[in-house]
Amino acid sequence: MIPNWPRKSIVTIEHESLWRSSEFPEQLSGLDAGCYTGKEHQLIKGLIKADEWIIEKKNDLILMLNDM
């Protein structure tokens, strides 16, 4: 499922977690690349490049399921 909540700057939301190796987004911050689709890879890389997070609690799960 792809999150549907807008991205937020890590600085703006005062998120305590930072992306590892943000200068190399293709490394997916150490995540197992085999667990993600191409679309998910692009989303993760975009978040890393922009230094952003998606806040899970703000997503509309019903809408996300309907979009699958």
Jmol script that loads the backbone (N, CA, C; Angstrom):
load data "model"
ATOM      1  N   MET A   1       0.833  -1.173   0.000  1.00  0.00           N
ATOM      2  CA  MET A   1       0.000   0.000   0.000  1.00  0.00           C
ATOM      3  C   MET A   1       0.887   1.249   0.000  1.00  0.00           C
ATOM      4  N   ILE A   2       0.485   2.202  -0.770  1.00  0.00           N
ATOM      5  CA  ILE A   2       1.225   3.462  -0.851  1.00  0.00           C
ATOM      6  C   ILE A   2       0.542   4.489   0.052  1.00  0.00           C
ATOM      7  N   PRO A   3       1.287   5.103   0.971  1.00  0.00           N
ATOM      8  CA  PRO A   3       0.690   6.114   1.855  1.00  0.00           C
ATOM      9  C   PRO A   3       0.089   7.262   1.062  1.00  0.00           C
ATOM     10  N   ASN A   4      -1.003   7.823   1.580  1.00  0.00           N
ATOM     11  CA  ASN A   4      -1.682   8.899   0.868  1.00  0.00           C
ATOM     12  C   ASN A   4      -1.649  10.226   1.619  1.00  0.00           C
ATOM     13  N   TRP A   5      -0.904  10.309   2.692  1.00  0.00           N
ATOM     14  CA  TRP A   5      -0.790  11.558   3.427  1.00  0.00           C
ATOM     15  C   TRP A   5       0.377  12.356   2.871  1.00  0.00           C
ATOM     16  N   PRO A   6       0.272  13.667   2.825  1.00  0.00           N
ATOM     17  CA  PRO A   6       1.377  14.474   2.306  1.00  0.00           C
ATOM     18  C   PRO A   6       2.677  14.266   3.088  1.00  0.00           C
ATOM     19  N   ARG A   7       3.765  14.395   2.383  1.00  0.00           N
ATOM     20  CA  ARG A   7       5.093  14.301   3.002  1.00  0.00           C
ATOM     21  C   ARG A   7       5.345  15.534   3.855  1.00  0.00           C
ATOM     22  N   LYS A   8       6.124  15.339   4.902  1.00  0.00           N
ATOM     23  CA  LYS A   8       6.482  16.448   5.786  1.00  0.00           C
ATOM     24  C   LYS A   8       7.984  16.433   6.026  1.00  0.00           C
ATOM     25  N   SER A   9       8.562  17.600   6.105  1.00  0.00           N
ATOM     26  CA  SER A   9       9.986  17.736   6.402  1.00  0.00           C
ATOM     27  C   SER A   9      10.279  17.177   7.779  1.00  0.00           C
ATOM     28  N   ILE A  10      11.363  16.432   7.903  1.00  0.00           N
ATOM     29  CA  ILE A  10      11.768  15.891   9.195  1.00  0.00           C
ATOM     30  C   ILE A  10      11.991  17.034  10.184  1.00  0.00           C
ATOM     31  N   VAL A  11      12.532  18.132   9.705  1.00  0.00           N
ATOM     32  CA  VAL A  11      12.788  19.288  10.570  1.00  0.00           C
ATOM     33  C   VAL A  11      11.468  19.907  11.032  1.00  0.00           C
ATOM     34  N   THR A  12      10.525  20.071  10.125  1.00  0.00           N
ATOM     35  CA  THR A  12       9.241  20.707  10.440  1.00  0.00           C
ATOM     36  C   THR A  12       8.457  19.936  11.496  1.00  0.00           C
ATOM     37  N   ILE A  13       8.445  18.610  11.365  1.00  0.00           N
ATOM     38  CA  ILE A  13       7.647  17.811  12.297  1.00  0.00           C
ATOM     39  C   ILE A  13       8.456  17.353  13.501  1.00  0.00           C
ATOM     40  N   GLU A  14       9.705  17.787  13.561  1.00  0.00           N
ATOM     41  CA  GLU A  14      10.599  17.435  14.656  1.00  0.00           C
ATOM     42  C   GLU A  14      10.679  15.923  14.851  1.00  0.00           C
ATOM     43  N   HIS A  15      10.780  15.216  13.730  1.00  0.00           N
ATOM     44  CA  HIS A  15      10.906  13.760  13.754  1.00  0.00           C
ATOM     45  C   HIS A  15      12.284  13.399  14.292  1.00  0.00           C
ATOM     46  N   GLU A  16      12.329  12.466  15.202  1.00  0.00           N
ATOM     47  CA  GLU A  16      13.587  12.114  15.858  1.00  0.00           C
ATOM     48  C   GLU A  16      14.452  11.157  15.028  1.00  0.00           C
ATOM     49  N   SER A  17      13.868  10.547  13.998  1.00  0.00           N
ATOM     50  CA  SER A  17      14.618   9.602  13.167  1.00  0.00           C
ATOM     51  C   SER A  17      15.102  10.284  11.897  1.00  0.00           C
ATOM     52  N   LEU A  18      16.311   9.993  11.518  1.00  0.00           N
ATOM     53  CA  LEU A  18      16.874  10.544  10.293  1.00  0.00           C
ATOM     54  C   LEU A  18      17.194   9.406   9.334  1.00  0.00           C
ATOM     55  N   TRP A  19      17.179   9.717   8.050  1.00  0.00           N
ATOM     56  CA  TRP A  19      17.555   8.724   7.040  1.00  0.00           C
ATOM     57  C   TRP A  19      19.051   8.476   7.116  1.00  0.00           C
ATOM     58  N   ARG A  20      19.452   7.205   7.006  1.00  0.00           N
ATOM     59  CA  ARG A  20      20.874   6.876   6.935  1.00  0.00           C
ATOM     60  C   ARG A  20      21.352   7.072   5.506  1.00  0.00           C
ATOM     61  N   SER A  21      22.557   7.507   5.338  1.00  0.00           N
ATOM     62  CA  SER A  21      23.173   7.676   4.017  1.00  0.00           C
ATOM     63  C   SER A  21      22.288   8.463   3.067  1.00  0.00           C
ATOM     64  N   SER A  22      21.793   9.604   3.523  1.00  0.00           N
ATOM     65  CA  SER A  22      20.885  10.398   2.689  1.00  0.00           C
ATOM     66  C   SER A  22      21.543  10.888   1.406  1.00  0.00           C
ATOM     67  N   GLU A  23      22.880  10.911   1.372  1.00  0.00           N
ATOM     68  CA  GLU A  23      23.567  11.306   0.139  1.00  0.00           C
ATOM     69  C   GLU A  23      23.549  10.193  -0.904  1.00  0.00           C
ATOM     70  N   PHE A  24      23.093   8.987  -0.500  1.00  0.00           N
ATOM     71  CA  PHE A  24      22.983   7.847  -1.419  1.00  0.00           C
ATOM     72  C   PHE A  24      21.584   7.235  -1.310  1.00  0.00           C
ATOM     73  N   PRO A  25      20.559   7.943  -1.809  1.00  0.00           N
ATOM     74  CA  PRO A  25      19.184   7.460  -1.650  1.00  0.00           C
ATOM     75  C   PRO A  25      18.936   6.088  -2.279  1.00  0.00           C
ATOM     76  N   GLU A  26      19.742   5.709  -3.274  1.00  0.00           N
ATOM     77  CA  GLU A  26      19.551   4.408  -3.912  1.00  0.00           C
ATOM     78  C   GLU A  26      19.838   3.250  -2.947  1.00  0.00           C
ATOM     79  N   GLN A  27      20.485   3.544  -1.828  1.00  0.00           N
ATOM     80  CA  GLN A  27      20.740   2.509  -0.818  1.00  0.00           C
ATOM     81  C   GLN A  27      19.535   2.317   0.103  1.00  0.00           C
ATOM     82  N   LEU A  28      18.498   3.096  -0.092  1.00  0.00           N
ATOM     83  CA  LEU A  28      17.244   3.004   0.657  1.00  0.00           C
ATOM     84  C   LEU A  28      17.453   3.042   2.172  1.00  0.00           C
ATOM     85  N   SER A  29      18.445   3.774   2.611  1.00  0.00           N
ATOM     86  CA  SER A  29      18.712   3.969   4.038  1.00  0.00           C
ATOM     87  C   SER A  29      18.920   2.650   4.771  1.00  0.00           C
ATOM     88  N   GLY A  30      19.411   1.651   4.053  1.00  0.00           N
ATOM     89  CA  GLY A  30      19.681   0.359   4.680  1.00  0.00           C
ATOM     90  C   GLY A  30      18.497  -0.597   4.677  1.00  0.00           C
ATOM     91  N   LEU A  31      17.367  -0.194   4.106  1.00  0.00           N
ATOM     92  CA  LEU A  31      16.203  -1.082   4.023  1.00  0.00           C
ATOM     93  C   LEU A  31      16.483  -2.203   3.022  1.00  0.00           C
ATOM     94  N   ASP A  32      15.823  -3.334   3.192  1.00  0.00           N
ATOM     95  CA  ASP A  32      15.975  -4.470   2.284  1.00  0.00           C
ATOM     96  C   ASP A  32      15.224  -4.168   0.990  1.00  0.00           C
ATOM     97  N   ALA A  33      15.941  -3.872  -0.068  1.00  0.00           N
ATOM     98  CA  ALA A  33      15.337  -3.470  -1.345  1.00  0.00           C
ATOM     99  C   ALA A  33      14.399  -4.536  -1.902  1.00  0.00           C
ATOM    100  N   GLY A  34      14.641  -5.800  -1.582  1.00  0.00           N
ATOM    101  CA  GLY A  34      13.806  -6.887  -2.081  1.00  0.00           C
ATOM    102  C   GLY A  34      12.398  -6.899  -1.507  1.00  0.00           C
ATOM    103  N   CYS A  35      12.162  -6.118  -0.483  1.00  0.00           N
ATOM    104  CA  CYS A  35      10.837  -6.069   0.159  1.00  0.00           C
ATOM    105  C   CYS A  35       9.906  -5.048  -0.475  1.00  0.00           C
ATOM    106  N   TYR A  36      10.390  -4.295  -1.469  1.00  0.00           N
ATOM    107  CA  TYR A  36       9.627  -3.177  -2.006  1.00  0.00           C
ATOM    108  C   TYR A  36       9.481  -3.265  -3.517  1.00  0.00           C
ATOM    109  N   THR A  37       8.357  -2.771  -4.021  1.00  0.00           N
ATOM    110  CA  THR A  37       8.124  -2.707  -5.459  1.00  0.00           C
ATOM    111  C   THR A  37       8.884  -1.508  -6.028  1.00  0.00           C
ATOM    112  N   GLY A  38       8.929  -1.406  -7.331  1.00  0.00           N
ATOM    113  CA  GLY A  38       9.576  -0.264  -7.978  1.00  0.00           C
ATOM    114  C   GLY A  38       8.946   1.052  -7.572  1.00  0.00           C
ATOM    115  N   LYS A  39       7.620   1.070  -7.477  1.00  0.00           N
ATOM    116  CA  LYS A  39       6.908   2.289  -7.076  1.00  0.00           C
ATOM    117  C   LYS A  39       7.282   2.670  -5.639  1.00  0.00           C
ATOM    118  N   GLU A  40       7.395   1.676  -4.784  1.00  0.00           N
ATOM    119  CA  GLU A  40       7.771   1.938  -3.393  1.00  0.00           C
ATOM    120  C   GLU A  40       9.222   2.409  -3.293  1.00  0.00           C
ATOM    121  N   HIS A  41      10.104   1.847  -4.141  1.00  0.00           N
ATOM    122  CA  HIS A  41      11.504   2.307  -4.194  1.00  0.00           C
ATOM    123  C   HIS A  41      11.544   3.797  -4.508  1.00  0.00           C
ATOM    124  N   GLN A  42      10.766   4.207  -5.509  1.00  0.00           N
ATOM    125  CA  GLN A  42      10.754   5.616  -5.912  1.00  0.00           C
ATOM    126  C   GLN A  42      10.252   6.509  -4.785  1.00  0.00           C
ATOM    127  N   LEU A  43       9.212   6.055  -4.075  1.00  0.00           N
ATOM    128  CA  LEU A  43       8.676   6.832  -2.960  1.00  0.00           C
ATOM    129  C   LEU A  43       9.736   6.986  -1.870  1.00  0.00           C
ATOM    130  N   ILE A  44      10.382   5.894  -1.504  1.00  0.00           N
ATOM    131  CA  ILE A  44      11.404   5.930  -0.446  1.00  0.00           C
ATOM    132  C   ILE A  44      12.573   6.823  -0.857  1.00  0.00           C
ATOM    133  N   LYS A  45      13.050   6.665  -2.086  1.00  0.00           N
ATOM    134  CA  LYS A  45      14.155   7.511  -2.563  1.00  0.00           C
ATOM    135  C   LYS A  45      13.775   8.986  -2.528  1.00  0.00           C
ATOM    136  N   GLY A  46      12.544   9.297  -2.936  1.00  0.00           N
ATOM    137  CA  GLY A  46      12.076  10.679  -2.916  1.00  0.00           C
ATOM    138  C   GLY A  46      12.034  11.246  -1.499  1.00  0.00           C
ATOM    139  N   LEU A  47      11.591  10.433  -0.561  1.00  0.00           N
ATOM    140  CA  LEU A  47      11.555  10.867   0.836  1.00  0.00           C
ATOM    141  C   LEU A  47      12.960  11.119   1.359  1.00  0.00           C
ATOM    142  N   ILE A  48      13.878  10.221   1.016  1.00  0.00           N
ATOM    143  CA  ILE A  48      15.267  10.361   1.476  1.00  0.00           C
ATOM    144  C   ILE A  48      15.896  11.624   0.884  1.00  0.00           C
ATOM    145  N   LYS A  49      15.730  11.821  -0.430  1.00  0.00           N
ATOM    146  CA  LYS A  49      16.319  12.989  -1.093  1.00  0.00           C
ATOM    147  C   LYS A  49      15.813  14.300  -0.503  1.00  0.00           C
ATOM    148  N   ALA A  50      14.519  14.340  -0.171  1.00  0.00           N
ATOM    149  CA  ALA A  50      13.914  15.574   0.341  1.00  0.00           C
ATOM    150  C   ALA A  50      13.985  15.665   1.869  1.00  0.00           C
ATOM    151  N   ASP A  51      14.521  14.624   2.505  1.00  0.00           N
ATOM    152  CA  ASP A  51      14.610  14.577   3.961  1.00  0.00           C
ATOM    153  C   ASP A  51      13.218  14.714   4.576  1.00  0.00           C
ATOM    154  N   GLU A  52      12.306  13.868   4.112  1.00  0.00           N
ATOM    155  CA  GLU A  52      10.913  13.921   4.542  1.00  0.00           C
ATOM    156  C   GLU A  52      10.454  12.568   5.082  1.00  0.00           C
ATOM    157  N   TRP A  53       9.363  12.600   5.833  1.00  0.00           N
ATOM    158  CA  TRP A  53       8.684  11.414   6.338  1.00  0.00           C
ATOM    159  C   TRP A  53       7.211  11.523   5.993  1.00  0.00           C
ATOM    160  N   ILE A  54       6.532  10.399   6.037  1.00  0.00           N
ATOM    161  CA  ILE A  54       5.072  10.364   5.958  1.00  0.00           C
ATOM    162  C   ILE A  54       4.608   9.872   7.319  1.00  0.00           C
ATOM    163  N   ILE A  55       3.726  10.615   7.952  1.00  0.00           N
ATOM    164  CA  ILE A  55       3.244  10.240   9.279  1.00  0.00           C
ATOM    165  C   ILE A  55       2.141   9.196   9.109  1.00  0.00           C
ATOM    166  N   GLU A  56       2.421   7.983   9.564  1.00  0.00           N
ATOM    167  CA  GLU A  56       1.523   6.853   9.355  1.00  0.00           C
ATOM    168  C   GLU A  56       0.124   7.083   9.910  1.00  0.00           C
ATOM    169  N   LYS A  57       0.030   7.710  11.051  1.00  0.00           N
ATOM    170  CA  LYS A  57      -1.263   7.899  11.713  1.00  0.00           C
ATOM    171  C   LYS A  57      -2.212   8.766  10.902  1.00  0.00           C
ATOM    172  N   LYS A  58      -1.677   9.548   9.984  1.00  0.00           N
ATOM    173  CA  LYS A  58      -2.498  10.481   9.208  1.00  0.00           C
ATOM    174  C   LYS A  58      -3.050   9.859   7.923  1.00  0.00           C
ATOM    175  N   ASN A  59      -2.639   8.654   7.581  1.00  0.00           N
ATOM    176  CA  ASN A  59      -3.095   8.025   6.347  1.00  0.00           C
ATOM    177  C   ASN A  59      -4.529   7.527   6.460  1.00  0.00           C
ATOM    178  N   ASP A  60      -5.240   7.544   5.349  1.00  0.00           N
ATOM    179  CA  ASP A  60      -6.587   7.017   5.274  1.00  0.00           C
ATOM    180  C   ASP A  60      -6.484   5.577   4.775  1.00  0.00           C
ATOM    181  N   LEU A  61      -6.535   4.608   5.707  1.00  0.00           N
ATOM    182  CA  LEU A  61      -6.310   3.206   5.346  1.00  0.00           C
ATOM    183  C   LEU A  61      -7.369   2.670   4.390  1.00  0.00           C
ATOM    184  N   ILE A  62      -8.601   3.089   4.539  1.00  0.00           N
ATOM    185  CA  ILE A  62      -9.671   2.630   3.633  1.00  0.00           C
ATOM    186  C   ILE A  62      -9.362   3.099   2.204  1.00  0.00           C
ATOM    187  N   LEU A  63      -8.977   4.355   2.069  1.00  0.00           N
ATOM    188  CA  LEU A  63      -8.632   4.892   0.748  1.00  0.00           C
ATOM    189  C   LEU A  63      -7.416   4.157   0.185  1.00  0.00           C
ATOM    190  N   MET A  64      -6.435   3.875   1.021  1.00  0.00           N
ATOM    191  CA  MET A  64      -5.244   3.159   0.561  1.00  0.00           C
ATOM    192  C   MET A  64      -5.622   1.766   0.065  1.00  0.00           C
ATOM    193  N   LEU A  65      -6.502   1.066   0.776  1.00  0.00           N
ATOM    194  CA  LEU A  65      -6.939  -0.266   0.343  1.00  0.00           C
ATOM    195  C   LEU A  65      -7.709  -0.187  -0.972  1.00  0.00           C
ATOM    196  N   ASN A  66      -8.562   0.813  -1.111  1.00  0.00           N
ATOM    197  CA  ASN A  66      -9.328   0.976  -2.346  1.00  0.00           C
ATOM    198  C   ASN A  66      -8.437   1.293  -3.535  1.00  0.00           C
ATOM    199  N   ASP A  67      -7.276   1.910  -3.302  1.00  0.00           N
ATOM    200  CA  ASP A  67      -6.351   2.265  -4.373  1.00  0.00           C
ATOM    201  C   ASP A  67      -5.482   1.093  -4.829  1.00  0.00           C
ATOM    202  N   MET A  68      -5.561  -0.019  -4.126  1.00  0.00           N
ATOM    203  CA  MET A  68      -4.714  -1.173  -4.490  1.00  0.00           C
ATOM    204  C   MET A  68      -5.205  -1.861  -5.735  1.00  0.00           C
TER     205      MET A  68
END
end "model"
wireframe off; spacefill off
backbone 0.3
color backbone group
